[in-house]
Structure formats: structure tokens, C-alpha cells
Amino acid sequence: MTNQVTIEHLSIKHGDQSIVSDLSLTIDDGEFIVLLGPSGCGKSTLLNAIAGLLDVSEGRIFISQKDVTHAQPKDRGLAMVFQSYALYPTMTAGENLAFALKVAGLKKTDIKARVDKAAKILQLEPLLQRKPSQLSGGQRQRVAIGRALVREKGVLLFDEPLSNLDAKLRTELRLEIKKLHQLLKNTLIYVTHDQIEAMTLADRIAVMHNGKIEQIATPAVIYREPATRFVAEFIGSPAMNFVTGEVSAGNPASQFNADELQLTLNAAYPQGPAELGIRPESITPELDTQGEFTLEIIEYTGADCILWCKNNHHTWVVKTHSQFPGKAGDKLTLSFDNSQFSLFSLTTGKRIYAN
Ligand SMILES: Nc1ncnc2c1ncn2[C@@H]1O[C@H](COP(=O)(O)OP(=O)(O)OP(=O)(O)O)[C@@H](O)[C@H]1O
């Protein structure tokens, strides 16, 4: 049986407020999908609807080709991991892992086999006798993940599982989740507002905004070819630079003209007003006493330097190597990579593609 998840024209309301509207999405068997978006965009609402924890107003949800739109959570063929762990505090880690299987009436030997297997995968064997209060945050979350694994469901849902952990533990557990997916190949739907988590874990990222999916694509496509201005600005740190101007004809390539920038593009694009977006690492700085840009601030981050450069009242954020010799007040020339940029419509915010 394949563990595909299909969502068709899903709408969810709270009172008369629309939280998710007409959303459709197909998640392939074994795929790792991350739902990413700013706070309040509806990610958890969508996940909870898939889990069966809230009612949907319109639309259908299919799991493994079965219509589960109105099915009980336990009958959907999925298991969920929550941000808050939700472990039973009076039970040991081992009892927490076994609990749902006991309730489901599994034989003792089967329960032990499944608990032992999950404990081995998650390196929980030495901790099985401890209560949650005797575990660290990372260990508790591993128990919570184990509790979902022992149920041996084809679809796993994760709701911001790492957000209660400190940065180092988050990185460690992120890797464990990735390994886990490579090993088990479950279909995995993972909610986060952390773009590093999304970029590193996902086969495809669904970027959400106001209850809709703005773009669903591989991390590389989301980063290099954002479909909308919103996605372009939301993904990447420091954020993409934007400048409003005019695309004019040129043969074979168009020209982009703004007060702050004139750039010959790499191909012919539809003429007219547009917004150009360019990532900080697609701009190359060079010290030049005759340069038109002034270096206002230089930030050293260890691996890189972030430069804040000004011309015509516009500030450009540039990412360069950590050995860059400039200092505040220096004059610069900036070279803009004309193969690594995005153009957006000023009216719709949608990406403008070459003719
Ligand atoms: N029970 C509820 N009643 C009314 N409004 C709700 C309810 N639950 C959520 N909302 C609203 O629905 C919207 C989406 O919430 P949701 O929790 O899905 O967002 P999210 O993208 O997961 O955000 P976060 O990252 O902050 O968890 C928010 O505006 C929220 O205020």
C-alpha cells in the first residue's frame, strides 16, 4: 500500500474567519514535505486537519487513496509528534512508548519488539526506565518521536518538534530526523517556521501565506526561483535585495533600469514596470575609490561578511567572504550577477519569466 496524502480544495474556518482556503496538495509516498510560513499562516491548522483533530468546512482529505475527511484520528493511518512532547509524566519512557500499543490490544511480545526497535533506532535504550522529568528536552522529544514510530504508520506528522530545544540540540535532532526518514521512508509532513529546518529536511517545501500555498517545490527551486515576491522575501537570510524599475527592450537581452541600478539581463523579458530581486551573495563587492557605493556597515559572521552598501538612498545587502578588506566609509563598486536574479510583477507579486 502506498502512503500518499491528497488534499483537495480544503477550506477551514474558525467562526466566519477563513484560515485555510481552497487548498490542494498531493504528497507522494515516502516524501518529506515541510509546511513553512510565518506565524499565523495556517500551517498547524492544515496539519491538524490532516490529523483529524479539527473539522474541515469544505474539501476532501485522502490518505493511501482512502477518503478520511471525516474519519477519527486513530483510523487515518498516521501518527503525530507535537512540539510540547505530550508525554505521560507518571510513566517511564518505556511505558510511554508502549502505551498506545497496549490500548490497541497488541500482544506483549509484539509490544516489546516494537518498543525495542524504536528505542534502538532513537538510541533510547539506556533511558527506558526513566520518567520524563528525568530526561533532557532532546531526550523527551526523542521519546515523543519513538511513541509515533512504534505505531508503525505509513504517515508521520510533526508539528514544530524542535522549537522547544536550544540551537545545538535542534541541529542534532534535525539530523536524526533526516536519518530516520532515510531509514524508514515514511511519508512525512513537518510544520516549522524555521527556514533552515525546512531547507535541510524537505524533499519539497510548501511555503504558506494567508491560508494558501504560495509555492511548493524543492528547496533549491524555492531558493533560486521563488514564484512570488512573498516567497523571495521570506526565504534567505539576510533577505533578498529588491528594487523597483522598468524592463525595457533589448536584443537579445532586456535592460532593467532603476535610479539605483542599471543591469543588462540574461535574456529577453516582458517590457514594463517590475521589481528586481537579487540575493546578497549574487552581488560581488570590490574596493574602488571611484566607486558609486559607500560601505556603511560591515558585519563579520565568522564564515562570511555582510556588507551594507548605499547608493542613491538605496541600501544593498551584500554577502562576501570573511577576509573582505573593506571598512565603514570605503567606496565600492558592486557587480550584479545577471544570471541569478528574480523579476516580479508590481501588481500581482508573481515571478516574471523570460519570453
Ligand atoms: N480555535 C481557533 N479559533 C479561532 N482562530 C483560530 C483558532 N486556531 C487558530 N486560529 C487562527 O488561525 C490562524 C492560523 O493559525 P495556525 O496555528 O494554523 O498558524 P501557524 O501558521 O501554525 O502559526 P504558528 O507558527 O504561530 O503556530 C491564526 O490567525 C490563528 O489565530
The ligand as a Tripos MOL2 file, in Angstrom:
@<TRIPOS>MOLECULE
LIG
   31    33     1     0     0
SMALL
NO_CHARGES

@<TRIPOS>ATOM
      1 N1         -9.5100   27.6870   17.6380 N.pl3     1 LIG1
      2 C1         -9.3210   28.8110   16.9370 C.ar      1 LIG1
      3 N2        -10.2700   29.7850   16.9070 N.ar      1 LIG1
      4 C2        -10.0880   30.9100   16.1620 C.ar      1 LIG1
      5 N3         -8.9810   31.1730   15.4370 N.ar      1 LIG1
      6 C3         -8.0030   30.2550   15.4380 C.ar      1 LIG1
      7 C4         -8.1160   29.0320   16.1850 C.ar      1 LIG1
      8 N4         -6.9810   28.3180   15.9840 N.ar      1 LIG1
      9 C5         -6.2060   29.0630   15.1670 C.ar      1 LIG1
     10 N5         -6.8020   30.2230   14.8280 N.ar      1 LIG1
     11 C6         -6.2630   31.2570   13.9360 C.3       1 LIG1
     12 O1         -5.9480   30.6480   12.7090 O.3       1 LIG1
     13 C7         -4.7960   31.2410   12.1250 C.3       1 LIG1
     14 C8         -3.8010   30.1630   11.7570 C.3       1 LIG1
     15 O2         -3.3380   29.5270   12.9250 O.3       1 LIG1
     16 P1         -2.2550   28.3680   12.8720 P.3       1 LIG1
     17 O3         -1.9920   27.9150   14.2660 O.co2     1 LIG1
     18 O4         -2.6470   27.3450   11.8780 O.co2     1 LIG1
     19 O5         -0.9990   29.1500   12.3220 O.3       1 LIG1
     20 P2          0.5150   28.6710   12.1710 P.3       1 LIG1
     21 O6          0.8970   29.0170   10.7950 O.co2     1 LIG1
     22 O7          0.6510   27.2710   12.5970 O.co2     1 LIG1
     23 O8          1.2400   29.6470   13.1560 O.3       1 LIG1
     24 P3          2.3490   29.3600   14.3100 P.3       1 LIG1
     25 O9          3.6420   29.1680   13.5980 O.co2     1 LIG1
     26 O10         2.2940   30.6070   15.1060 O.co2     1 LIG1
     27 O11         1.8780   28.1410   15.0550 O.co2     1 LIG1
     28 C9         -4.2700   32.2360   13.1420 C.3       1 LIG1
     29 O12        -4.6650   33.5240   12.7480 O.3       1 LIG1
     30 C10        -4.9570   31.8330   14.4230 C.3       1 LIG1
     31 O13        -5.1700   32.9710   15.2260 O.3       1 LIG1
@<TRIPOS>BOND
     1     1     2 1
     2     2     3 ar
     3     2     7 ar
     4     3     4 ar
     5     4     5 ar
     6     5     6 ar
     7     6     7 ar
     8     6    10 ar
     9     7     8 ar
    10     8     9 ar
    11     9    10 ar
    12    10    11 1
    13    11    12 1
    14    11    30 1
    15    12    13 1
    16    13    14 1
    17    13    28 1
    18    14    15 1
    19    15    16 1
    20    16    17 2
    21    16    18 1
    22    16    19 1
    23    19    20 1
    24    20    21 2
    25    20    22 1
    26    20    23 1
    27    23    24 1
    28    24    25 2
    29    24    26 1
    30    24    27 1
    31    28    29 1
    32    28    30 1
    33    30    31 1
@<TRIPOS>SUBSTRUCTURE
     1 LIG1         1 GROUP 0 **** ****
